[in-house]
Amino acid sequence: MSLEKAREFLKDAEMLFNNGSYNSCANRCYYSIFRASIAILEHLGFRQSEWTHKAITSKFGAELVKRRKILPSHIVAYIHQSFDLRVIADYKDGSVSKSRSGRMLNNAKEFVNLIGGIISK
């Protein structure tokens, strides 16, 4: 279920980017990565009643990158980068630029596709 939401949020992010809504694109990118992270962790048997950003980043890096070596280490940075960009988009006076939003969209696509490939095996 989480991966379906991740894909939906990613699709929304792409539409928002194409319409020039870079702050909203950043928000949806973060949540696509967040939901994909939950999907892979639950797929591997990890359960929590409520997933937080801190819990995901901790478990994700420790289990999928360091311990099991399922994903490349640079992918963990996407979780942090998307969170930081979402904070700017949602809570700061500044705005997310087109270039930063575009990079985050590409990162989110890579992230969701990598997770989807692992889950479908």
N, C-alpha and C positions, 0 to 999 in steps of 0.2 A: 504494500500500500504506500509506503513512504516513497518508493522510487517513482510511482505514478505521479505523486504530487511534485516530486523533484522535476520530472519532465514537464509537467504542466507549468510550473513556475519558470522553468527555463524558456519555454515557448512564449510565455508572457513577457519575460525579460527581452527577448528578441523583438517582439512587437513594440514594446516600449522604446527600445533603443532606436528602431527604425522610425519611430514617431518623434524622436528628439526628447523623450522623457528620461534623461540620463540618471536622475536621482531615483526614480521609480525602477528603472532597469537595475541599478545597483542593489536595491532592496530585494527584488525578485531573484537576482543572482545569488545573494546570500542565502535566501531561503531554499533555493534549488540545491545548493551545496549542503546546507543544514539537513534537508530531508534525505538527500542521497547518503549522507554520513550515517544517519539513523538506519536507513535501509540496509547498508552493508554490515553495520554492527549487529543489528537484529538477525540478519541472515547468518551471521557467524555465532549466534546464540547468546549475545549480550542483551539483557533486558533491563530497563529502568522504567519506573512509573512516569517519570518526567525527565526528558533529556534537556540539559542546559548546554550552552556554548562551551563552558569550561569542561563539563563531563565528556562532551564529544571530542574536543581537541585532545584531552588527556588520553582517553581510551583509544581514539583513532591512531594517534601517533605511536603509542606504546604497542598496540596490538597489530595494526596493519602494516606499519612501516618498520618498526624496530624488531619486534618479535617474529612475526610471520613473513615479513618481507613480501607482502602481496602487492604493495603500491610503492612507487618511487617517493623519495623523501620530499621532493619539491611540492608534492600534492598537498601536504599538510599546510604549507604556506598559503595555499588558496583559501583555506578555511579562515585563517587569521586576516588575510587581505580583504576578503569579502566582508567579514565582520567590521573591520575598520572603515571600509567604504560605506557600508550601510549606516554606521553611526554618523558619518558626515552627511549622508543623504537624508537621514531621518531626524537628526537632532541638532546639527550645527547650522550656523548662519550661511556658510559657504555651500557651494554646489559641486556635484561630481561632474567633471569635464567629460566631453565626448570621448576623448582618448582613453581616459581611465575606465570609463564605463565599458567601452569596447574591449579593452584588455580583460576586464573582469568577466564580460560575457564569454569571451573565448576560453578563459580559464574554467568557467562554470561548465561550458560544453565539454571540455576535456575531462573534467572531474566526473560529471554525470555519466559520460560515455564509458570511462574506465570502470566506474562502479557497476554500471549496467552489464558490462562484459564479464565481470567477476560473478555477479549474481546469476547470470544466465547459464553459467557453466554447470 
